[in-house]
Amino acid sequence: MSPTETALPKPATLDEVPGWFHRLDQQLFAFFLEATAERGGDILEMGCYLGKSTIVMGRHVQEGESFTVCDLFGDESQGTYSREETRDFYQKTLSLRAFENNYLAFHDELPTIVQGRTNVLADAIPADSCRFIHIDASHMYEDVTVDIDTTRKILRPYGVVSLDDYRTEHTPGVSAAVWEAVFTKGMRPVCVSGSKMYATWGETADLQERLRAWAEGVPTCTVSEDLIDGEVVLRLTAKKPKPAPKPAAEPAAKAIPAQSAPAAAARPAKRPLGRRIAVNLLPPVITRAVRRVKRG
Ligand SMILES: C[S@@+](CC[C@H](N)C(=O)[O-])C[C@H]1O[C@@H](n2cnc3c(N)ncnc32)[C@H](O)[C@@H]1O
């Protein structure tokens, strides 16, 4: 740190790190990173922002495996953002230093950092080397379709890719690239959450069976099954927490007696609903005239 740079606050919990990484996806990352750990391989993240998802991924790196992250980190010296609005937002909120500060609050060592556009990764990462990849960088069709092609090349057959914002209203380009990969590039969805699709180019059935068994022990999520073009896809939904029970009602100060028969008899009989509505919808002058005619 240079003498002019002020120290950044260290986050104490993951909740204190800004980002878009929901609890259910944090749990699903842990599940897929553990499921693929047995056979081993490297881990890659495209798009880390301030490190929320990176910190979770970093917990699962095993001896001998490499963990690489790629991001522009708000700095266009190594490549440009695809959209101006995106660049403006990240230049205001993101820096490599802030990412490193957050990551090092949870881990002793930084991952290998590639500061640049994700399209450099196809040549930088060896083919068939990764067991888990998170695609969460640019959300433009033209970029995501390239990120998926890179993933197809470097992911091992049993590896899993997580695709962010595959169905979000403001990211139709991600949906287009994801479904294009499903129907034309052999990518097979294992499951979907509200925010991410988890897919592979290998077998889905074994992962899905393990996922069902895992979900039985997770009271905060439910699993249901869908068929897409004859292939099973699991849907995982975060359960809303039950509302806290309401405090017992105060005893009533004084019971109100049920209405007596004579009081009910004294009340004018109600007009049929159709007539009431019709009269109430007429302009007041006409309503008064109708009433006078009715009274006779
Ligand atoms: C949605 S954020 C990532 C969020 C993070 N994974 C999390 O869960 O908190 C997208 C990130 O991708 C980076 N990014 C956008 N376009 C990129 C590109 N073409 N190449 C590399 N990084 C890019 C941005 O700088 C930003 O940090």
The ligand as an SDF file (V2000), in Angstrom:
LIG
                    3D

 27 29  0  0  0  0  0  0  0  0999 V2000
  -22.1180   -9.2620  -12.1910 C   0  0  0  0  0  0  0  0  0  0  0  0
  -20.4610   -8.8530  -11.7980 S   0  0  0  0  0  0  0  0  0  0  0  0
  -19.8370  -10.3240  -11.0460 C   0  0  0  0  0  0  0  0  0  0  0  0
  -20.4710  -10.6110   -9.7240 C   0  0  0  0  0  0  0  0  0  0  0  0
  -19.7420  -11.6130   -8.8540 C   0  0  0  0  0  0  0  0  0  0  0  0
  -19.5270  -12.8740   -9.5440 N   0  0  0  0  0  0  0  0  0  0  0  0
  -20.5690  -11.8400   -7.5890 C   0  0  0  0  0  0  0  0  0  0  0  0
  -21.2310  -12.8820   -7.4880 O   0  0  0  0  0  0  0  0  0  0  0  0
  -20.5720  -10.9680   -6.7070 O   0  0  0  0  0  0  0  0  0  0  0  0
  -19.7280   -8.8320  -13.3880 C   0  0  0  0  0  0  0  0  0  0  0  0
  -18.2270   -8.6030  -13.3730 C   0  0  0  0  0  0  0  0  0  0  0  0
  -17.7340   -8.8680  -14.6820 O   0  0  0  0  0  0  0  0  0  0  0  0
  -16.7800   -7.9150  -15.0550 C   0  0  0  0  0  0  0  0  0  0  0  0
  -16.8210   -7.8400  -16.5250 N   0  0  0  0  0  0  0  0  0  0  0  0
  -17.7870   -7.3210  -17.3090 C   0  0  0  0  0  0  0  0  0  0  0  0
  -17.5060   -7.4980  -18.6120 N   0  0  0  0  0  0  0  0  0  0  0  0
  -16.3280   -8.1720  -18.6490 C   0  0  0  0  0  0  0  0  0  0  0  0
  -15.5250   -8.7080  -19.7030 C   0  0  0  0  0  0  0  0  0  0  0  0
  -15.8800   -8.5820  -20.9850 N   0  0  0  0  0  0  0  0  0  0  0  0
  -14.4020   -9.3550  -19.3650 N   0  0  0  0  0  0  0  0  0  0  0  0
  -14.0340   -9.4840  -18.0730 C   0  0  0  0  0  0  0  0  0  0  0  0
  -14.7640   -9.0330  -17.0440 N   0  0  0  0  0  0  0  0  0  0  0  0
  -15.8940   -8.3850  -17.3240 C   0  0  0  0  0  0  0  0  0  0  0  0
  -17.1570   -6.6480  -14.3080 C   0  0  0  0  0  0  0  0  0  0  0  0
  -16.0120   -5.8400  -14.0940 O   0  0  0  0  0  0  0  0  0  0  0  0
  -17.7780   -7.2000  -13.0220 C   0  0  0  0  0  0  0  0  0  0  0  0
  -16.8290   -7.2530  -11.9960 O   0  0  0  0  0  0  0  0  0  0  0  0
  1  2  1  0
  2  3  1  0
  2 10  1  0
  3  4  1  0
  4  5  1  0
  5  6  1  0
  5  7  1  0
  7  8  2  0
  7  9  1  0
 10 11  1  0
 11 12  1  0
 11 26  1  0
 12 13  1  0
 13 14  1  0
 13 24  1  0
 14 15  1  0
 14 23  1  0
 15 16  2  0
 16 17  1  0
 17 18  1  0
 17 23  2  0
 18 19  1  0
 18 20  2  0
 20 21  1  0
 21 22  2  0
 22 23  1  0
 24 25  1  0
 24 26  1  0
 26 27  1  0
M  CHG  2   2   1   9  -1
M  END
$$$$
